[in-house]
Amino acid sequence: MIKWLKAFLTKFFCLLIRFYQKCISPLFPPVCRYTPTCSAYALEAIQKYGPGKGLLLAIRRILRCNPFHEGGYDPVPEEGSCAAGDR
């Protein structure tokens, strides 16, 4: 991905997530089963891995945030770990 496009998309998605956190999330009761919350996880993943891999990690996490999963502490994986997609 072109460097400026990656930087633009990273800022764009981070702004969307912050908008959600400040303007939309407070309107609803907290339902996230994980720590950190799914939006905080997505923000960290995008900042750490960029928009491509970060969004994939965030989507994977959001799909797990449901009544069929226990929840709990689930941090963004460290770079180079299998959980981060480096297989």
Helices and strands as residue ranges (DSSP letters): H 3-19, I 20-24, G 25-27, E 34-35, H 38-64, E 72-73, G 82-84
